[in-house]
Amino acid sequence: MHIVKASVTSVFYRKPSPDEPSFVEVGSKVQADTVVCLLEVMKCFRSVTAGAAGTIEKVCAESGQLVQNGTELFHIK
């Protein structure tokens, strides 16, 4: 199991914008370079990649939620 974690205290977003679909859902197949979410720090957005190839098993945070450095965001099998 590969766990994607927040690299910085930030706001977690599952979608690129409110009117677009989520980057990934449970069951989505991803590659290491697949963008899975955005983290916002002071109006600067960072794209977060999966870091490993596999299938999204669990989404651990809610979109719009403040997450701390090290918070688990996704589980990839």
N, CA, C and O atoms as CSV, one atom per row, in Angstrom:
chain,resi,resn,atom,element,x,y,z
A,1,MET,N,N,0.848,-1.175,0.000
A,1,MET,CA,C,0.000,0.000,0.000
A,1,MET,C,C,0.894,1.240,0.000
A,1,MET,O,O,1.787,1.372,0.837
A,2,HIS,N,N,0.648,2.132,-0.933
A,2,HIS,CA,C,1.349,3.424,-0.990
A,2,HIS,C,C,0.406,4.487,-0.438
A,2,HIS,O,O,-0.762,4.544,-0.824
A,3,ILE,N,N,0.905,5.323,0.456
A,3,ILE,CA,C,0.085,6.368,1.064
A,3,ILE,C,C,0.589,7.727,0.596
A,3,ILE,O,O,1.764,8.059,0.756
A,4,VAL,N,N,-0.317,8.506,0.014
A,4,VAL,CA,C,0.000,9.869,-0.399
A,4,VAL,C,C,-0.316,10.764,0.793
A,4,VAL,O,O,-1.432,10.744,1.312
A,5,LYS,N,N,0.672,11.552,1.225
A,5,LYS,CA,C,0.504,12.420,2.387
A,5,LYS,C,C,0.700,13.873,1.999
A,5,LYS,O,O,1.386,14.181,1.024
A,6,ALA,N,N,0.095,14.758,2.768
A,6,ALA,CA,C,0.289,16.199,2.569
A,6,ALA,C,C,1.738,16.543,2.918
A,6,ALA,O,O,2.262,16.099,3.939
A,7,SER,N,N,2.370,17.330,2.068
A,7,SER,CA,C,3.767,17.713,2.290
A,7,SER,C,C,3.881,19.022,3.069
A,7,SER,O,O,4.978,19.435,3.446
A,8,VAL,N,N,2.742,19.667,3.304
A,8,VAL,CA,C,2.722,20.967,3.960
A,8,VAL,C,C,1.323,21.200,4.530
A,8,VAL,O,O,0.349,20.663,4.003
A,9,THR,N,N,1.211,21.982,5.582
A,9,THR,CA,C,-0.098,22.364,6.094
A,9,THR,C,C,-0.761,23.243,5.045
A,9,THR,O,O,-0.189,24.247,4.620
A,10,SER,N,N,-1.973,22.865,4.626
A,10,SER,CA,C,-2.605,23.516,3.477
A,10,SER,C,C,-4.081,23.144,3.410
A,10,SER,O,O,-4.581,22.390,4.245
A,11,VAL,N,N,-4.769,23.679,2.412
A,11,VAL,CA,C,-6.152,23.298,2.136
A,11,VAL,C,C,-6.120,22.283,0.993
A,11,VAL,O,O,-5.482,22.507,-0.035
A,12,PHE,N,N,-6.819,21.165,1.191
A,12,PHE,CA,C,-6.855,20.040,0.247
A,12,PHE,C,C,-8.029,20.207,-0.712
A,12,PHE,O,O,-9.158,20.452,-0.287
A,13,TYR,N,N,-7.758,20.074,-1.994
A,13,TYR,CA,C,-8.814,20.130,-3.018
A,13,TYR,C,C,-8.735,18.908,-3.917
A,13,TYR,O,O,-7.669,18.565,-4.427
A,14,ARG,N,N,-9.881,18.251,-4.105
A,14,ARG,CA,C,-9.948,17.072,-4.978
A,14,ARG,C,C,-10.201,17.426,-6.431
A,14,ARG,O,O,-9.996,16.591,-7.311
A,15,LYS,N,N,-10.647,18.661,-6.706
A,15,LYS,CA,C,-11.013,19.090,-8.061
A,15,LYS,C,C,-10.136,20.264,-8.500
A,15,LYS,O,O,-9.685,21.050,-7.667
A,16,PRO,N,N,-9.896,20.381,-9.806
A,16,PRO,CA,C,-9.131,21.533,-10.291
A,16,PRO,C,C,-9.913,22.838,-10.175
A,16,PRO,O,O,-9.318,23.908,-10.050
A,17,SER,N,N,-11.253,22.755,-10.216
A,17,SER,CA,C,-12.133,23.903,-9.994
A,17,SER,C,C,-13.489,23.353,-9.557
A,17,SER,O,O,-13.775,22.177,-9.779
A,18,PRO,N,N,-14.328,24.186,-8.938
A,18,PRO,CA,C,-15.603,23.682,-8.393
A,18,PRO,C,C,-16.542,23.036,-9.408
A,18,PRO,O,O,-17.329,22.163,-9.043
A,19,ASP,N,N,-16.476,23.444,-10.667
A,19,ASP,CA,C,-17.392,22.898,-11.671
A,19,ASP,C,C,-16.796,21.757,-12.491
A,19,ASP,O,O,-17.389,21.339,-13.486
A,20,GLU,N,N,-15.641,21.252,-12.091
A,20,GLU,CA,C,-15.008,20.131,-12.798
A,20,GLU,C,C,-15.027,18.880,-11.918
A,20,GLU,O,O,-15.176,18.979,-10.700
A,21,PRO,N,N,-14.877,17.698,-12.538
A,21,PRO,CA,C,-14.865,16.459,-11.742
A,21,PRO,C,C,-13.582,16.327,-10.922
A,21,PRO,O,O,-12.583,16.993,-11.194
A,22,SER,N,N,-13.629,15.462,-9.922
A,22,SER,CA,C,-12.446,15.185,-9.100
A,22,SER,C,C,-11.330,14.614,-9.957
A,22,SER,O,O,-11.580,13.955,-10.966
A,23,PHE,N,N,-10.094,14.874,-9.542
A,23,PHE,CA,C,-8.938,14.315,-10.259
A,23,PHE,C,C,-9.022,12.789,-10.279
A,23,PHE,O,O,-8.814,12.170,-11.323
A,24,VAL,N,N,-9.326,12.183,-9.132
A,24,VAL,CA,C,-9.438,10.721,-9.021
A,24,VAL,C,C,-10.573,10.366,-8.068
A,24,VAL,O,O,-10.977,11.177,-7.235
A,25,GLU,N,N,-11.075,9.157,-8.199
A,25,GLU,CA,C,-12.102,8.586,-7.316
A,25,GLU,C,C,-11.595,7.234,-6.828
A,25,GLU,O,O,-10.622,6.708,-7.367
A,26,VAL,N,N,-12.240,6.672,-5.820
A,26,VAL,CA,C,-11.920,5.306,-5.402
A,26,VAL,C,C,-12.116,4.406,-6.612
A,26,VAL,O,O,-13.153,4.471,-7.274
A,27,GLY,N,N,-11.131,3.570,-6.904
A,27,GLY,CA,C,-11.178,2.685,-8.066
A,27,GLY,C,C,-10.434,3.223,-9.275
A,27,GLY,O,O,-10.207,2.484,-10.233
A,28,SER,N,N,-10.049,4.489,-9.255
A,28,SER,CA,C,-9.305,5.074,-10.384
A,28,SER,C,C,-7.917,4.450,-10.480
A,28,SER,O,O,-7.236,4.267,-9.471
A,29,LYS,N,N,-7.510,4.130,-11.694
A,29,LYS,CA,C,-6.157,3.643,-11.958
A,29,LYS,C,C,-5.253,4.852,-12.145
A,29,LYS,O,O,-5.603,5.780,-12.874
A,30,VAL,N,N,-4.092,4.851,-11.493
A,30,VAL,CA,C,-3.167,5.975,-11.581
A,30,VAL,C,C,-1.759,5.496,-11.898
A,30,VAL,O,O,-1.398,4.348,-11.639
A,31,GLN,N,N,-0.981,6.399,-12.460
A,31,GLN,CA,C,0.456,6.204,-12.657
A,31,GLN,C,C,1.173,7.092,-11.641
A,31,GLN,O,O,0.536,7.929,-11.001
A,32,ALA,N,N,2.452,6.929,-11.487
A,32,ALA,CA,C,3.210,7.706,-10.508
A,32,ALA,C,C,3.071,9.213,-10.734
A,32,ALA,O,O,3.081,9.987,-9.776
A,33,ASP,N,N,2.943,9.631,-11.994
A,33,ASP,CA,C,2.882,11.066,-12.306
A,33,ASP,C,C,1.459,11.608,-12.449
A,33,ASP,O,O,1.281,12.757,-12.854
A,34,THR,N,N,0.446,10.806,-12.124
A,34,THR,CA,C,-0.945,11.251,-12.193
A,34,THR,C,C,-1.228,12.260,-11.078
A,34,THR,O,O,-0.952,11.987,-9.909
A,35,VAL,N,N,-1.775,13.422,-11.434
A,35,VAL,CA,C,-2.167,14.408,-10.430
A,35,VAL,C,C,-3.421,13.889,-9.723
A,35,VAL,O,O,-4.411,13.539,-10.366
A,36,VAL,N,N,-3.362,13.844,-8.380
A,36,VAL,CA,C,-4.487,13.314,-7.599
A,36,VAL,C,C,-5.229,14.399,-6.826
A,36,VAL,O,O,-6.382,14.203,-6.440
A,37,CYS,N,N,-4.576,15.550,-6.594
A,37,CYS,CA,C,-5.223,16.638,-5.861
A,37,CYS,C,C,-4.380,17.898,-5.934
A,37,CYS,O,O,-3.289,17.915,-6.503
A,38,LEU,N,N,-4.926,18.955,-5.337
A,38,LEU,CA,C,-4.194,20.218,-5.194
A,38,LEU,C,C,-4.111,20.557,-3.714
A,38,LEU,O,O,-5.025,20.263,-2.943
A,39,LEU,N,N,-3.001,21.180,-3.328
A,39,LEU,CA,C,-2.850,21.727,-1.987
A,39,LEU,C,C,-2.643,23.225,-2.133
A,39,LEU,O,O,-1.811,23.668,-2.925
A,40,GLU,N,N,-3.404,24.008,-1.363
A,40,GLU,CA,C,-3.319,25.461,-1.441
A,40,GLU,C,C,-2.678,26.037,-0.182
A,40,GLU,O,O,-3.111,25.771,0.939
A,41,VAL,N,N,-1.642,26.826,-0.399
A,41,VAL,CA,C,-0.975,27.535,0.686
A,41,VAL,C,C,-0.913,29.001,0.285
A,41,VAL,O,O,-0.221,29.351,-0.671
A,42,MET,N,N,-1.629,29.862,1.002
A,42,MET,CA,C,-1.625,31.301,0.748
A,42,MET,C,C,-1.869,31.649,-0.729
A,42,MET,O,O,-1.136,32.438,-1.325
A,43,LYS,N,N,-2.912,31.045,-1.297
A,43,LYS,CA,C,-3.344,31.266,-2.683
A,43,LYS,C,C,-2.378,30.706,-3.730
A,43,LYS,O,O,-2.531,30.986,-4.919
A,44,CYS,N,N,-1.399,29.931,-3.309
A,44,CYS,CA,C,-0.511,29.222,-4.239
A,44,CYS,C,C,-0.925,27.758,-4.232
A,44,CYS,O,O,-1.031,27.142,-3.172
A,45,PHE,N,N,-1.159,27.205,-5.415
A,45,PHE,CA,C,-1.623,25.825,-5.536
A,45,PHE,C,C,-0.477,24.915,-5.961
A,45,PHE,O,O,0.286,25.233,-6.874
A,46,ARG,N,N,-0.375,23.785,-5.285
A,46,ARG,CA,C,0.614,22.760,-5.621
A,46,ARG,C,C,-0.120,21.522,-6.108
A,46,ARG,O,O,-1.047,21.043,-5.454
A,47,SER,N,N,0.293,21.008,-7.249
A,47,SER,CA,C,-0.255,19.739,-7.730
A,47,SER,C,C,0.436,18.607,-6.979
A,47,SER,O,O,1.652,18.628,-6.791
A,48,VAL,N,N,-0.344,17.625,-6.552
A,48,VAL,CA,C,0.196,16.455,-5.863
A,48,VAL,C,C,0.014,15.256,-6.775
A,48,VAL,O,O,-1.087,15.007,-7.265
A,49,THR,N,N,1.084,14.513,-7.007
A,49,THR,CA,C,1.008,13.318,-7.850
A,49,THR,C,C,0.909,12.063,-6.986
A,49,THR,O,O,1.209,12.082,-5.792
A,50,ALA,N,N,0.483,10.982,-7.618
A,50,ALA,CA,C,0.270,9.722,-6.906
A,50,ALA,C,C,1.565,9.174,-6.301
A,50,ALA,O,O,1.555,8.651,-5.186
A,51,GLY,N,N,2.661,9.290,-7.021
A,51,GLY,CA,C,3.927,8.787,-6.498
A,51,GLY,C,C,4.140,7.302,-6.700
A,51,GLY,O,O,5.231,6.794,-6.441
A,52,ALA,N,N,3.116,6.594,-7.159
A,52,ALA,CA,C,3.204,5.157,-7.428
A,52,ALA,C,C,2.061,4.774,-8.368
A,52,ALA,O,O,1.007,5.410,-8.366
A,53,ALA,N,N,2.276,3.744,-9.159
A,53,ALA,CA,C,1.222,3.234,-10.034
A,53,ALA,C,C,0.332,2.298,-9.226
A,53,ALA,O,O,0.811,1.568,-8.359
A,54,GLY,N,N,-0.959,2.324,-9.512
A,54,GLY,CA,C,-1.885,1.430,-8.825
A,54,GLY,C,C,-3.309,1.908,-8.932
A,54,GLY,O,O,-3.675,2.604,-9.879
A,55,THR,N,N,-4.120,1.528,-7.945
A,55,THR,CA,C,-5.540,1.865,-7.894
A,55,THR,C,C,-5.824,2.612,-6.600
A,55,THR,O,O,-5.356,2.220,-5.531
A,56,ILE,N,N,-6.601,3.702,-6.704
A,56,ILE,CA,C,-6.994,4.456,-5.514
A,56,ILE,C,C,-7.911,3.568,-4.675
A,56,ILE,O,O,-8.985,3.174,-5.130
A,57,GLU,N,N,-7.487,3.253,-3.448
A,57,GLU,CA,C,-8.258,2.403,-2.539
A,57,GLU,C,C,-9.086,3.226,-1.558
A,57,GLU,O,O,-10.170,2.806,-1.154
A,58,LYS,N,N,-8.574,4.404,-1.171
A,58,LYS,CA,C,-9.269,5.200,-0.163
A,58,LYS,C,C,-8.902,6.668,-0.328
A,58,LYS,O,O,-7.748,7.008,-0.590
A,59,VAL,N,N,-9.902,7.532,-0.172
A,59,VAL,CA,C,-9.689,8.974,-0.107
A,59,VAL,C,C,-9.847,9.337,1.368
A,59,VAL,O,O,-10.909,9.109,1.946
A,60,CYS,N,N,-8.817,9.892,1.978
A,60,CYS,CA,C,-8.788,10.074,3.433
A,60,CYS,C,C,-9.184,11.459,3.919
A,60,CYS,O,O,-9.386,11.647,5.119
A,61,ALA,N,N,-9.303,12.435,3.024
A,61,ALA,CA,C,-9.623,13.805,3.435
A,61,ALA,C,C,-10.780,14.337,2.601
A,61,ALA,O,O,-11.028,13.870,1.489
A,62,GLU,N,N,-11.480,15.317,3.151
A,62,GLU,CA,C,-12.587,15.973,2.457
A,62,GLU,C,C,-12.071,17.185,1.691
A,62,GLU,O,O,-11.203,17.908,2.181
A,63,SER,N,N,-12.592,17.405,0.511
A,63,SER,CA,C,-12.201,18.568,-0.273
A,63,SER,C,C,-12.552,19.841,0.491
A,63,SER,O,O,-13.637,19.960,1.059
A,64,GLY,N,N,-11.618,20.789,0.496
A,64,GLY,CA,C,-11.804,22.037,1.217
A,64,GLY,C,C,-11.336,21.984,2.659
A,64,GLY,O,O,-11.381,22.987,3.372
A,65,GLN,N,N,-10.883,20.803,3.091
A,65,GLN,CA,C,-10.440,20.596,4.468
A,65,GLN,C,C,-9.014,21.098,4.655
A,65,GLN,O,O,-8.171,20.932,3.773
A,66,LEU,N,N,-8.743,21.714,5.810
A,66,LEU,CA,C,-7.384,22.076,6.186
A,66,LEU,C,C,-6.676,20.800,6.626
A,66,LEU,O,O,-7.169,20.092,7.503
A,67,VAL,N,N,-5.538,20.503,6.032
A,67,VAL,CA,C,-4.764,19.315,6.387
A,67,VAL,C,C,-3.390,19.749,6.892
A,67,VAL,O,O,-2.840,20.762,6.460
A,68,GLN,N,N,-2.866,18.975,7.795
A,68,GLN,CA,C,-1.542,19.244,8.370
A,68,GLN,C,C,-0.472,18.495,7.579
A,68,GLN,O,O,-0.772,17.518,6.892
A,69,ASN,N,N,0.759,18.947,7.675
A,69,ASN,CA,C,1.879,18.230,7.079
A,69,ASN,C,C,1.860,16.787,7.590
A,69,ASN,O,O,1.821,16.560,8.799
A,70,GLY,N,N,1.889,15.821,6.683
A,70,GLY,CA,C,1.879,14.411,7.054
A,70,GLY,C,C,0.514,13.760,7.092
A,70,GLY,O,O,0.419,12.549,7.291
A,71,THR,N,N,-0.559,14.536,6.904
A,71,THR,CA,C,-1.908,13.971,6.879
A,71,THR,C,C,-2.049,13.024,5.685
A,71,THR,O,O,-1.652,13.364,4.570
A,72,GLU,N,N,-2.609,11.848,5.918
A,72,GLU,CA,C,-2.849,10.900,4.821
A,72,GLU,C,C,-3.964,11.444,3.932
A,72,GLU,O,O,-5.018,11.847,4.424
A,73,LEU,N,N,-3.726,11.453,2.618
A,73,LEU,CA,C,-4.710,11.942,1.663
A,73,LEU,C,C,-5.334,10.818,0.848
A,73,LEU,O,O,-6.548,10.790,0.649
A,74,PHE,N,N,-4.498,9.884,0.373
A,74,PHE,CA,C,-4.970,8.771,-0.450
A,74,PHE,C,C,-4.199,7.501,-0.104
A,74,PHE,O,O,-3.032,7.554,0.283
A,75,HIS,N,N,-4.873,6.359,-0.249
A,75,HIS,CA,C,-4.212,5.058,-0.190
A,75,HIS,C,C,-4.260,4.477,-1.606
A,75,HIS,O,O,-5.316,4.443,-2.239
A,76,ILE,N,N,-3.124,4.029,-2.083
A,76,ILE,CA,C,-3.017,3.446,-3.426
A,76,ILE,C,C,-2.498,2.025,-3.289
A,76,ILE,O,O,-1.479,1.783,-2.643
A,77,LYS,N,N,-3.207,1.095,-3.900
A,77,LYS,CA,C,-2.782,-0.310,-3.869
A,77,LYS,C,C,-2.211,-0.691,-5.207
A,77,LYS,O,O,-1.792,-1.833,-5.398
